[in-house]
């Protein structure tokens, strides 16, 4: 086909679409088979641009239940790529009259068509279709799995959520984890009891998904049950993630002094070993009553309990323990424990809270005095970039002359320059600092950002 003929056909399609939109067709689409017939012809065209015009009519312009049925009836007559496109357009159209035809398309031998049909079931399907979509989550086809996942998230109504919950116990582990993620995306808070049960699953993937879901769906009353999930989790990253999930739920309690209440009430119901394990979780929640328990553990002659108390203190969510961390760092005799305490002190020193920027920077300076390795010193320099003051810039500049610390200092100086409200009133001084950072930095991204800031341009922020 010549280019002129293609342009001509495309122009005619555009003209038709414009005519439909402005109402030049007297009959409504619901009553005009001629209009629908022209749209269907557009859908079958080999030119994607022409098809796109037809698909737009399906989505928004050719109104009515009768038109939906005609569009759906055209599906078997189209090529697979056109079928997939029309299925998605019918899903966007949102008329359940297309549902029977969509279900028929699930039998297609073409993967893209099946995936599009699954995707359309999100807005068009009923609770009866939840089983079909869940079955597709176990498909070997990535496209079909993704489409089914998206449809289960999009399908409206609590009845769909309850059908998903009902399928949890019998689903394969990987599917069970996916269903939990879907319930989370649906904000199905009433699924919390079943998700709590899943947190005790024998499969780590399911447990991790469940605790992640509870971080969003859980309520303070769920915390005691979530502690069992912490104990069930494997030590290492899975358990740390489970602890963070508990802390996230506790953090939703308005009064910070009461956030640890549920954990403190539950602790006596556990044996000594489990209580020791749960100290780390308690530390992530914090509060004055929690601190008393942690301090008692630190003073315990039992080495395991002492170590758990140190770990809990180092998990503290705020800077209220900074003075204690500082004193313990100075007094620590064990090198590993000292490193652990100092890293925690550096972390809390930079947290944004009621303290002034001057207070935060002063504590970081004291942290630098306690640092004994370049790794620790670079960590302090990295945290100084969170204190957005000229004093921070002045503090960082001398480290550009120390080869072992210069790269981190340059990156921190450039990160401070990201903040226009700090940089612009002090442009001459910042320009000199940025020039110095450019000279020493070996990171092309840092150099590029520095040059942009000198010109008053924006740039993506450096990693925190």
C-alpha positions, 0 to 999 in steps of 0.5 A: 500500500502506498504512503498516500493511501495510508495517509488518506485512510488515516485522515478518513479515520480521523474525520470519522472520529471527529464527526462522532465526537461533535455529534454529526451522527444523529443516531446514538451509538447504542442505536446505530450499527453503522457507527459501530460497524465503522469503528469495528472496521478501524479496529481491524485495520493493519495500521496501528494509528488507525486502530488507535482511533477505533480503540479510543472510540471503544473506550470513550465515545461509542456509548451504550450496552448494545455497542459493547456487545457488538465490539465484543462480538467482533473479537474472534474476527480480529488478528491476535494483536488487535484482539489484545488491544480491543480486550484492554479497551473493553476493560477500560470501557468498563461495561460488564456486557463484554464479560462473556466474550472476555472469558472466551478469549482466555481460551486463546492460543496466543499469550498476549490475548490471554493476558489482555483478557485477564487484564480486562477481568479487573474492571469487568469481572465478578467475584466468580472470576477471582478463582480464574485470576488466582489460577493465572497467578500460577501461570508460566507466563509472566505477562499472564501472571502480571495481568492477573495480579493487576486485575485482582488489585483493580476488581472492586468490592469487599466480596472480591477481597473475601474471595481472595482471603478464602483462597489463601490456605490452599494456594501454593506458597508463591501464589499465597505470597502474591495474594497477600501482596494483592490484599495489601494493595487493596487495603483490605484491613479486615484480612489482618487475622488471616495475614497474621496466620500467614506470618507463621507459615513454614515458607519464608517467602509467605512469612516475609510477605505477611509481615510486610503486609501487616506493616501497612494493614496491622493495628496495635492490637495485632502486635502481640500476634506479630511478635510470634511472626518475629520469632518464627522468622529466620535470623538475619534480614528476614527477622530484621524486616519482621521487627521493622514491620512491628515497629511500623505498626507501633509507630502509628500510636500517637503517644510515643511513650505508649508505643511499646505497651503491647510488646511490654505486656506480651513479653512475660508470656514468653520464655527467657530465650524468646524474651531476649530475642524480642529485645531487638524489636523492643529497641526499634519501637523505643520509649522510656519504659522500653529503655528500662528493660533494655538497660536491665538487659545490658547490665545482665551478666548473661552474655547473650542477654547483654548482647541483645540489649546492646543491639536493642539500644543500637536499634533505637528510633530517635536520638533520646539515647544519644547521651547514653550511646556516647558514654557507652562508646567512650567506655566500651572495651570490646572493639566490636561492641564499640563499633556497633555503638558508635555507628548507632550514635552516628545514625541517631545524631543526624536524625531530624527531630526537635533538636536544632541543626547546631545541636545535630552538627555538634554531636556529629563533631563529637562522633568524629572525635570518637571515630578510629577508622576511616570507615567511621570517619566517612560515615560521619562525613556522609551524615553531615550532609543532612544538616543543611547549614553553612556551618556544615559546609565549613566543617566539611571543607578541610576534609577535601585535603585528606585523600582517605576522606576527600571523596565522601567530603566532596559528595556531601558538599555537593549534596548540601548545594542541592538545597537552593535556599542554602546555596543561592544566598551564599553563592560565591562561597558555595561556588568556591566549595564546589570548585574544590569538590570538582577538583578532587572528586573521582565521581562523574555524577558528583562533578556533573551535579556540582557544575549544574549547581554552579550554573543555578541548574537543578540536578537529581539528588545524591543518594542519602 
